[in-house]
Amino acid sequence: MKKTNWLLLTLGIILFSFDTSWAQLDSQHAVGGRFGSATGFSYRYTLADDRAVEGILSIQSNSKSRRFRLVGLYQYHRPLAENFTWFYGFGGSVGSFRYKSEVIQTTNSDGSVTTRRTDPKSELALSIDGIVGVEYNIPTTPLSVSLDVKPYFDFLQESSIRLIDPFGLTIRYKF
């Protein structure tokens, strides 16, 4: 356990000691698509060379539910290598969570079938979000590609932390 703590501390010191004088964000605006468990649109506005705000409008759907979210994130960008940066940030989201209607059929012991239908219902979605990822700025083009994980804590539906399902790949056009 002590080795793990020392390794994390050393890694943190190394990552935060990079020279932050070169500009990581070379454009004021970036718009694109985010693909993953929640698919949607992304818009990033640069505040300074190493800070930005990002808005994500996402839709997530499966056979039992549909989620619509508007996410706002404040991000810090750090250089990693030539044309690569890593970023981290925090924010929140608001949206709606809708349970779809469902037909459940069960076979009884006498061979008869019982059919039950659930009604759809909607709830407000409210969460605290975080983000950590890497971004590659494609040289000689106004495009960038990023891979991130965006864990969040839901307040209203299940009151749970989601760490696994919010992976995303974002492709942005910078202008």
Contact map, one row per residue, 1 for C-alpha under 8 A:
1111100000000000000000000000000000000000000000000000000000000000000000000000000000000000000000000000000000000000000000000000000000000000000000000000000000000000000000000000000
1111110000000000000000000000000000000000000000000000000000000000000000000000000000000000000000000000000000000000000000000000000000000000000000000000000000000000000000000000000
1111111000000000000000000000000000000000000000000000000000000000000000000000000000000000000000000000000000000000000000000000000000000000000000000000000000000000000000000000000
1111111100000000000000000000000000000000000000000000000000000000000000000000000000000000000000000000000000000000000000000000000000000000000000000000000000000000000000000000000
1111111110000000000000000000000000000000000000000000000000000000000000000000000000000000000000000000000000000000000000000000000000000000000000000000000000000000000000000000000
0111111111000000000000000000000000000000000000000000000000000000000000000000000000000000000000000000000000000000000000000000000000000000000000000000000000000000000000000000000
0011111111100000000000000000000000000000000000000000000000000000000000000000000000000000000000000000000000000000000000000000000000000000000000000000000000000000000000000000000
0001111111110000000000000000000000000000000000000000000000000000000000000000000000000000000000000000000000000000000000000000000000000000000000000000000000000000000000000000000
0000111111111000000000000000000000000000000000000000000000000000000000000000000000000000000000000000000000000000000000000000000000000000000000000000000000000000000000000000000
0000011111111100000000000000000000000000000000000000000000000000000000000000000000000000000000000000000000000000000000000000000000000000000000000000000000000000000000000000000
0000001111111110000000000000000000000000000000000000000000000000000000000000000000000000000000000000000000000000000000000000000000000000000000000000000000000000000000000000000
0000000111111111000000000000000000000000000000000000000000000000000000000000000000000000000000000000000000000000000000000000000000000000000000000000000000000000000000000000000
0000000011111111100000000000000000000000000000000000000000000000000000000000000000000000000000000000000000000000000000000000000000000000000000000000000000000000000000000000000
0000000001111111110000000000000000000000000000000000000000000000000000000000000000000000000000000000000000000000000000000000000000000000000000000000000000000000000000000000000
0000000000111111110000000000000000000000000000000000000000000000000000000000000000000000000000000000000000000000000000000000000000000000000000000000000000000000000000000000000
0000000000011111110000000000000000000000000000000000000000000000000000000000010000000000000000000000000000000000000000000000000000000000000000000000000000000000000000000000000
0000000000001111111000000000000000000000000000000000000000000000000000000000000000000000000000000000000000000000000000000000000000000000000000000000000000000000000000000000000
0000000000000111111100000000000000000000000000000000000000000000000000000000011100000000000000000000000000000000000000000000000000000000000000000000000000000000000000000000000
0000000000000000111111000000000000000000000000000000000000000000000000000000001000000000000000000000000000000000000000000000000000000000000000000000000000000000000000000000000
0000000000000000011111100000000000000000000000000100000000000000000000000000011000000000000000000000000000000000000000000000000000000000000000000000000000000000000000000000000
0000000000000000001111100000000000000000000000000000000000000000000000000000000000000000000000000000000000000000000000000000000000000000000000000000000000000000000000000000000
0000000000000000001111110000000000000000000000001000000000000000000000000000000000000000000000000000000000000000000000000000000000000000000000000000000000000000000000000000000
0000000000000000000111111100000000000000000000001100000000000000000000000000000000000000000000000000000000000000000000000000000000000000000000000000000000000000000000000000000
0000000000000000000001111100000000000000000000001100000000000000000000000000111000001000000000000000000000000000000000000000000000000000000000000000000000000000000000000000000
0000000000000000000000111111000000000000000001011110000000000000000000000000100000000000000000000000000000000000000000000000000000000000000000000000000000000000000000000000000
0000000000000000000000111111000000000000000000001000000000000000000000000000000000000000000000000000000000000000000000000000000000000000000000000000000000000000000000000000000
0000000000000000000000001111110000000000000001000000000000000000000000000000000000000000000000000000000000000000000000000000000000000000000000000000000000000000000000000000011
0000000000000000000000001111110000000000000011100000000000000000000000000000000000000000000000000000000000000000000000000000000000000000000000000000000000000000000000000000011
0000000000000000000000000011111000000000001111000000000000000000000000000000000000000000000000000000000000000000000000000000000000000000000000000000000000000000000000000000011
0000000000000000000000000011111100000000001110000000000000000000000000000000000000000000000000000000000000000000000000000000000000000000000000000000000000000000000000000001111
0000000000000000000000000000111110000000111100000000000000000000000000000000000000000000000000000000000000000000000000000000000000000000000000000000000000000000000000000001110
0000000000000000000000000000011111000000111000000000000000000000000000000000000000000000000000000000000000000000000000000000000000000000000000000000000000000000000000000111100
0000000000000000000000000000001111100011110000000000000000000000000000000000000000000000000000000000000000000000000000000000000000000000000000000000000000000000000000000111000
0000000000000000000000000000000111110111110000000000000000000000000000000000000000000000000000000000000000000000000000000000000000000000000000000000000000000000000000011110000
0000000000000000000000000000000011111111000000000000000000000000000000000000000000000000000000000000000000000000000000000000000000000000000000000000000000000000000000011100000
0000000000000000000000000000000001111110000000000000000000000000000000000000000000000000000000000000000000000000000000000000000000000000000000000000000000000000000001111000000
0000000000000000000000000000000000111110000000000000000000010000000000000000000000000000000000000000000000000000000000000000000000000000000000000000000000000000000011110000000
0000000000000000000000000000000001111111000000000000000001111000000000000000000000000000000000000000000000000000000000000000000000000000000000000000000000000000000001010000000
0000000000000000000000000000000011111111100000000000000001110000000000000000000000000000000000000000000000000000000000000000000000000000000000000000000000000000000000000000000
0000000000000000000000000000000011100111110000000000000111100000000000000000000000000000000000000000000000000000000000000000000000000000000000000000000000000000000000000000000
0000000000000000000000000000001111000011111000000000000111000000000000000000000000000000000000000000000000000000000000000000000000000000000000000000000000000000000000000000000
0000000000000000000000000000001111000001111100000000011110000000000000000000000000000000000000000000000000000000000000000000000000000000000000000000000000000000000000000101000
0000000000000000000000000000111100000000111110000000011100000000000000000000000000000000000000000000000000000000000000000000000000000000000000000000000000000000000000000000000
0000000000000000000000000000111000000000011111000001111000000000000000000000000000000000000000000000000000000000000000000000000000000000000000000000000000000000000000000000000
0000000000000000000000000001110000000000001111100001110000000000000000000000000000000000000000000000000000000000000000000000000000000000000000000000000000000000000000000000000
0000000000000000000000001011100000000000000111111011100000000000000000000000000000000000000000000000000000000000000000000000000000000000000000000000000000000000000000000000000
0000000000000000000000000001000000000000000011111111100000000000000000000000000000000000000000000000000000000000000000000000000000000000000000000000000000000000000000000000000
0000000000000000000000001000000000000000000001111111000000000000000000000000000000000000000000000000000000000000000000000000000000000000000000000000000000000000000000000000000
0000000000000000000001111100000000000000000001111110000000000000000000000000000000000000000000000000000000000000000000000000000000000000000000000000000000000000000000000000000
0000000000000000000100111000000000000000000000111111000000000000000000000001110000000000000000000000000000000000000000000000000000000000000000000000000000000000000000000000000
0000000000000000000000001000000000000000000001111111100000000000000000000111100000000000000000000000000000000000000000000000000000000000000000000000000000000000000000000000000
0000000000000000000000000000000000000000000111110111110000000000000000000111100000000000000000000000000000000000000000000000000000000000000000000000000000000000000000000000000
0000000000000000000000000000000000000000000111100011111000000000000000011110000000000000000000000000000000000000000000000000000000000000000000000000000000000000000000000000000
0000000000000000000000000000000000000000011110000001111100000000000000011110000000000000000000000000000000000000000000000000000000000000000000000000000000000000000000000000000
0000000000000000000000000000000000000000011100000000111110000000000001111000000000000000000000000000000000000000000000000000000000000000000000000000000000000000000000000000000
0000000000000000000000000000000000000001111000000000011111000000000011110000000000000000000000000000000000000000000000000000000000000000000000000000000000000000000000000000000
0000000000000000000000000000000000000001110000000000001111100000000111100000000000000000000000000000000000000000000000000000000000000000000000000000000000000000000000000000000
0000000000000000000000000000000000000111100000000000000111110000000111100000000000000000000000000000000000000000000000000000000000000000000000000000000000000000000000000000000
0000000000000000000000000000000000000111000000000000000011111000011110000000000000000000000000000000000000000000000000000000000000000000000000000000000000000000000000000000000
0000000000000000000000000000000000001110000000000000000001111100011100000000000000000000000000000000000000000000000000000000000000000000000000000000000000000000000000000000000
0000000000000000000000000000000000000100000000000000000000111111111000000000000000000000000000000000000000000000000000000000000000000000000000000000000000000000000000000000000
0000000000000000000000000000000000000000000000000000000000011111110000000000000000000000000000000000000000000000000000000000000000000000000000000000000000000000000000000000000
0000000000000000000000000000000000000000000000000000000000001111100000000000000000000000000000000001000000000000000000000000000000000000000000000000000000000000000000000000000
0000000000000000000000000000000000000000000000000000000000001111110000000000000000000000000000000011110000000000000000000000000000000000000000000000000000000000000000000000000
0000000000000000000000000000000000000000000000000000000000001111111000000000000000000000000000001111000000000000000000000000000000000000000000000000000000000000000000000000000
0000000000000000000000000000000000000000000000000000000000111101111100000000000000000000000000001111000000000000000000000000000000000000000000000000000000000000000000000000000
0000000000000000000000000000000000000000000000000000000000111000111110000000000000000000000000111100000000000000000000000000000000000000000000000000000000000000000000000000000
0000000000000000000000000000000000000000000000000000000011110000011111000000000000000000000000111000000000000000000000000000000000000000000000000000000000000000000000000000000
0000000000000000000000000000000000000000000000000000000111100000001111100000000000000000000011110000000000000000000000000000100000000000000000000000000000000000000000000000000
0000000000000000000000000000000000000000000000000000001111000000000111110000000000000000000011100000000000000000000000000000000000000000000000000000000000000000000000000000000
0000000000000000000000000000000000000000000000000000001111000000000011111000000000000000001111000000000000000000000000000000000010000000000000000000000000000000000000000000000
0000000000000000000000000000000000000000000000000000111100000000000001111100000000000000001110000000000000000000000000000000000000000000000000000000000000000000000000000000000
0000000000000000000000000000000000000000000000000000111000000000000000111110000000000000111100000000000000000000000000000000000011100000000000000000000000000000000000000000000
0000000000000000000000000000000000000000000000000011110000000000000000011111000000000000111000000000000000000000000000000000000000000000000000000000000000000000000000000000000
0000000000000000000000000000000000000000000000000011110000000000000000001111100000000011110000000000000000000000000000000000000000100000000000000000000000000000000000000000000
0000000000000000000000000000000000000000000000000111000000000000000000000111110000000011100000000000000000000000000000000000000000000000000000000000000000000000000000000000000
0000000000000000000000011000000000000000000000000111000000000000000000000011111000001111000000000000000000000000000000000000000000000000000000000000000000000000000000000000000
0000000000000001010100010000000000000000000000000100000000000000000000000001111100001110000000000000000000000000000000000000000000000000000000000000000000000000000000000000000
0000000000000000011100010000000000000000000000000000000000000000000000000000111111011100000000000000000000000000000000000000000000000000000000000000000000000000000000000000000
0000000000000000010000000000000000000000000000000000000000000000000000000000011111011100000000000000000000000000000000000000000000000000000000000000000000000000000000000000000
0000000000000000000000000000000000000000000000000000000000000000000000000000001111111000000000000000000000000000000000000000000000000000000000000000000000000000000000000000000
0000000000000000000000000000000000000000000000000000000000000000000000000000001111110000000000000000000000000000000000000000000000000000000000000000000000000000000000000000000
0000000000000000000000000000000000000000000000000000000000000000000000000000000011111000000000000000000000000000000000000000000000000001111000000000000000000000000000000000000
0000000000000000000000000000000000000000000000000000000000000000000000000000001111111100000000000000000000000000000000000000000000000111100000000000000000000000000000000000000
0000000000000000000000010000000000000000000000000000000000000000000000000000111110111110000000000000000000000000000000000000000000000111000000000000000000000000000000000000000
0000000000000000000000000000000000000000000000000000000000000000000000000000111100011111000000000000000000000000000000000000000000011110000000000000000000000000000000000000000
0000000000000000000000000000000000000000000000000000000000000000000000000011110000001111100000000000000000000000000000000000000000111110000000000000000000000000000000000000000
0000000000000000000000000000000000000000000000000000000000000000000000000011100000000111110000000000000000000000000000000000000001111000000000000000000000000000000000000000000
0000000000000000000000000000000000000000000000000000000000000000000000001111000000000011111000000000000000000000000000000000000001110000000000000000000000000000000000000000000
0000000000000000000000000000000000000000000000000000000000000000000000001110000000000001111100000000000000000000000000000000000111100000000000000000000000000000000000000000000
0000000000000000000000000000000000000000000000000000000000000000000000111100000000000000111110000000000000000000000000000000000111000000000000000000000000000000000000000000000
0000000000000000000000000000000000000000000000000000000000000000000000111000000000000000011111000000000000000000000000000000011111000000000000000000000000000000000000000000000
0000000000000000000000000000000000000000000000000000000000000000000011110000000000000000001111100000000000000000000000000000111110000000000000000000000000000000000000000000000
0000000000000000000000000000000000000000000000000000000000000000000011100000000000000000000111110000000000000000000000000001111000000000000000000000000000000000000000000000000
0000000000000000000000000000000000000000000000000000000000000000001111000000000000000000000011111000000000000000000000000001110000000000000000000000000000000000000000000000000
0000000000000000000000000000000000000000000000000000000000000000001110000000000000000000000001111100000000000000000000000111100000000000000000000000000000000000000000000000000
0000000000000000000000000000000000000000000000000000000000000000111100000000000000000000000000111110000000000000000000000111100000000000000000000000000000001000000000000000000
0000000000000000000000000000000000000000000000000000000000000000111000000000000000000000000000011111000000000000000000011110000000000000000000000000000000000000000000000000000
0000000000000000000000000000000000000000000000000000000000000001110000000000000000000000000000001111100000000000000000011100000000000000000000000000000000000000000000000000000
0000000000000000000000000000000000000000000000000000000000000011110000000000000000000000000000000111110000000000000000111000000000000000000000000000000000000000000000000000000
0000000000000000000000000000000000000000000000000000000000000001000000000000000000000000000000000011111000000000000011111000000000000000000000000000000000000000000000000000000
0000000000000000000000000000000000000000000000000000000000000001000000000000000000000000000000000001111100000000000011110000000000000000000000000000000000000000000000000000000
0000000000000000000000000000000000000000000000000000000000000000000000000000000000000000000000000000111110000000001111000000000000000000000000000000000000000000000000000000000
0000000000000000000000000000000000000000000000000000000000000000000000000000000000000000000000000000011111000000001110000000000000000000000000000000000000000000000000000000000
0000000000000000000000000000000000000000000000000000000000000000000000000000000000000000000000000000001111100000111100000000000000000000000000000000000000000000000000000000000
0000000000000000000000000000000000000000000000000000000000000000000000000000000000000000000000000000000111110000111000000000000000000000000000000000000000000000000000000000000
0000000000000000000000000000000000000000000000000000000000000000000000000000000000000000000000000000000011111011110000000000000000000000000000000000000000000000000000000000000
0000000000000000000000000000000000000000000000000000000000000000000000000000000000000000000000000000000001111111110000000000000000000000000000000000000000000000000000000000000
0000000000000000000000000000000000000000000000000000000000000000000000000000000000000000000000000000000000111111000000000000000000000000000000000000000000000000000000000000000
0000000000000000000000000000000000000000000000000000000000000000000000000000000000000000000000000000000000011111000000000000000000000000000000000000000000000000000000000000000
0000000000000000000000000000000000000000000000000000000000000000000000000000000000000000000000000000000000111111100000000000000000000000000000000000000000000000000000000000000
0000000000000000000000000000000000000000000000000000000000000000000000000000000000000000000000000000000000111111110000000000000000000000000000000000000000000000000000000000000
0000000000000000000000000000000000000000000000000000000000000000000000000000000000000000000000000000000011110011111000000000000000000000000000000000000000000000000000000000000
0000000000000000000000000000000000000000000000000000000000000000000000000000000000000000000000000000000011110001111100000000000000000000000000000000000000000000000000000000000
0000000000000000000000000000000000000000000000000000000000000000000000000000000000000000000000000000001111000000111110000000000000000000000000000000000000000000000000000000000
0000000000000000000000000000000000000000000000000000000000000000000000000000000000000000000000000000001110000000011111000000000000000000000000000000000000000000000000000000000
0000000000000000000000000000000000000000000000000000000000000000000000000000000000000000000000000000111100000000001111100000000000000000000000000000000000000000000000000000000
0000000000000000000000000000000000000000000000000000000000000000000000000000000000000000000000000000111000000000000111110000000000000000000000000000000000000000000000000000000
0000000000000000000000000000000000000000000000000000000000000000000000000000000000000000000000000001110000000000000011111000000000000000000000000000000000000000000000000000000
0000000000000000000000000000000000000000000000000000000000000000000000000000000000000000000000000111110000000000000001111100000000000000000000000000000000000000000000000000000
0000000000000000000000000000000000000000000000000000000000000000000000000000000000000000000000000111100000000000000000111110000000000000000000000000000000000000000000000000000
0000000000000000000000000000000000000000000000000000000000000000000000000000000000000000000000011110000000000000000000011111000000000000000000000000000000000000000000000000000
0000000000000000000000000000000000000000000000000000000000000000000000000000000000000000000000011100000000000000000000001111100000000000000000000000000000011000000000000000000
0000000000000000000000000000000000000000000000000000000000000000000000000000000000000000000001111000000000000000000000000111110000000000000000000000000000011000000000000000000
0000000000000000000000000000000000000000000000000000000000000000000010000000000000000000000011111000000000000000000000000011111000000000000000000000000001111000000000000000000
0000000000000000000000000000000000000000000000000000000000000000000000000000000000000000000111100000000000000000000000000001111100000000000000000000000001110000000000000000000
0000000000000000000000000000000000000000000000000000000000000000000000000000000000000000000111000000000000000000000000000000111110000000000000000000000111100000000000000000000
0000000000000000000000000000000000000000000000000000000000000000000000000000000000000000011110000000000000000000000000000000011111000000000000000000000111000000000000000000000
0000000000000000000000000000000000000000000000000000000000000000000000101000000000000000011110000000000000000000000000000000001111100000000000000000011110000000000000000000000
0000000000000000000000000000000000000000000000000000000000000000000000001000000000000001111100000000000000000000000000000000000111110000000000000000011100000000000000000000000
0000000000000000000000000000000000000000000000000000000000000000000000001010000000000011110000000000000000000000000000000000000011111000000000000001111000000000000000000000000
0000000000000000000000000000000000000000000000000000000000000000000000000000000000000111100000000000000000000000000000000000000001111100000000000001110000000000000000000000000
0000000000000000000000000000000000000000000000000000000000000000000000000000000000000111000000000000000000000000000000000000000000111110000000000111100000000000000000000000000
0000000000000000000000000000000000000000000000000000000000000000000000000000000000011110000000000000000000000000000000000000000000011111000000000111000000000000000000000000000
0000000000000000000000000000000000000000000000000000000000000000000000000000000000011110000000000000000000000000000000000000000000001111100000011110000000000000000000000000000
0000000000000000000000000000000000000000000000000000000000000000000000000000000000111000000000000000000000000000000000000000000000000111110000011100000000000000000000000000000
0000000000000000000000000000000000000000000000000000000000000000000000000000000000110000000000000000000000000000000000000000000000000011111001111000000000000000000000000000000
0000000000000000000000000000000000000000000000000000000000000000000000000000000000100000000000000000000000000000000000000000000000000001111111111000000000000000000000000000000
0000000000000000000000000000000000000000000000000000000000000000000000000000000000100000000000000000000000000000000000000000000000000000111111000000000000000000000000000000000
0000000000000000000000000000000000000000000000000000000000000000000000000000000000000000000000000000000000000000000000000000000000000000011111000000000000000000000000000000000
0000000000000000000000000000000000000000000000000000000000000000000000000000000000000000000000000000000000000000000000000000000000000000011111100000000000000000000000000000000
0000000000000000000000000000000000000000000000000000000000000000000000000000000000000000000000000000000000000000000000000000000000000000111111110000000000000000000000000000111
0000000000000000000000000000000000000000000000000000000000000000000000000000000000000000000000000000000000000000000000000000000000000000110011111000000000000000000000000011110
0000000000000000000000000000000000000000000000000000000000000000000000000000000000000000000000000000000000000000000000000000000000000011110001111100000000000000000000000011110
0000000000000000000000000000000000000000000000000000000000000000000000000000000000000000000000000000000000000000000000000000000000000011110000111110000000000000000000001111000
0000000000000000000000000000000000000000000000000000000000000000000000000000000000000000000000000000000000000000000000000000000000001111000000011111000000000000000000001110000
0000000000000000000000000000000000000000000000000000000000000000000000000000000000000000000000000000000000000000000000000000000000001110000000001111100000000000000000111100000
0000000000000000000000000000000000000000000000000000000000000000000000000000000000000000000000000000000000000000000000000000000000111100000000000111110000000000000000111000000
0000000000000000000000000000000000000000000000000000000000000000000000000000000000000000000000000000000000000000000000000000000000111000000000000011111000000000001001110000000
0000000000000000000000000000000000000000000000000000000000000000000000000000000000000000000000000000000000000000000000000000000011110000000000000001111100000000001001110000000
0000000000000000000000000000000000000000000000000000000000000000000000000000000000000000000000000000000000000000000000000000000011100000000000000000111110000000111101000000000
0000000000000000000000000000000000000000000000000000000000000000000000000000000000000000000000000000000000000000000000000000001111000000000000000000011111000000111000000000000
0000000000000000000000000000000000000000000000000000000000000000000000000000000000000000000000000000000000000000000000000000001110000000000000000000001111100011110000000000000
0000000000000000000000000000000000000000000000000000000000000000000000000000000000000000000000000000000000000000000000000000111100000000000000000000000111111111110000000000000
0000000000000000000000000000000000000000000000000000000000000000000000000000000000000000000000000000000000000000000000000000111000000000000000000000000011111111000000000000000
0000000000000000000000000000000000000000000000000000000000000000000000000000000000000000000000000000000000000000000000000011110000000000000000000000000001111110000000000000000
0000000000000000000000000000000000000000000000000000000000000000000000000000000000000000000000001000000000000000000000000011100000000000000000000000000001111110000000000000000
0000000000000000000000000000000000000000000000000000000000000000000000000000000000000000000000000000000000000000000000000000000000000000000000000000000001111111000000000000000
0000000000000000000000000000000000000000000000000000000000000000000000000000000000000000000000000000000000000000000000000000000000000000000000000000000011111111100000000000000
0000000000000000000000000000000000000000000000000000000000000000000000000000000000000000000000000000000000000000000000000000000000000000000000000000000011100111110000000000000
0000000000000000000000000000000000000000000000000000000000000000000000000000000000000000000000000000000000000000000000000000000000000000000000000000001111000011111000000000000
0000000000000000000000000000000000000000000000000000000000000000000000000000000000000000000000000000000000000000000000000000000000000000000000000000001111000001111111000000000
0000000000000000000000000000000000000000000000000000000000000000000000000000000000000000000000000000000000000000000000000000000000000000000000000000111100000000111111000000000
0000000000000000000000000000000000000000000000000000000000000000000000000000000000000000000000000000000000000000000000000000000000000000000000000000001000000000011111100000000
0000000000000000000000000000000000001000000000000000000000000000000000000000000000000000000000000000000000000000000000000000000000000000000000000000000000000000011111100000000
0000000000000000000000000000000000011100000000000000000000000000000000000000000000000000000000000000000000000000000000000000000000000000000000000000111000000000011111110000000
0000000000000000000000000000000000011000000000000000000000000000000000000000000000000000000000000000000000000000000000000000000000000000000000000011110000000000000111111000000
0000000000000000000000000000000001111100000000000000000000000000000000000000000000000000000000000000000000000000000000000000000000000000000000000011110000000000000001111100000
0000000000000000000000000000000001110000000000000000000000000000000000000000000000000000000000000000000000000000000000000000000000000000000000001111000000000000000000111110000
0000000000000000000000000000000111100000010000000000000000000000000000000000000000000000000000000000000000000000000000000000000000000000000000001110000000000000000000011111000
0000000000000000000000000000000111000000000000000000000000000000000000000000000000000000000000000000000000000000000000000000000000000000000000111100000000000000000000001111100
0000000000000000000000000000011110000000010000000000000000000000000000000000000000000000000000000000000000000000000000000000000000000000000000111000000000000000000000000111110
0000000000000000000000000000011100000000000000000000000000000000000000000000000000000000000000000000000000000000000000000000000000000000000001110000000000000000000000000011111
0000000000000000000000000011111000000000000000000000000000000000000000000000000000000000000000000000000000000000000000000000000000000000000001110000000000000000000000000001111
0000000000000000000000000011110000000000000000000000000000000000000000000000000000000000000000000000000000000000000000000000000000000000000001000000000000000000000000000000111
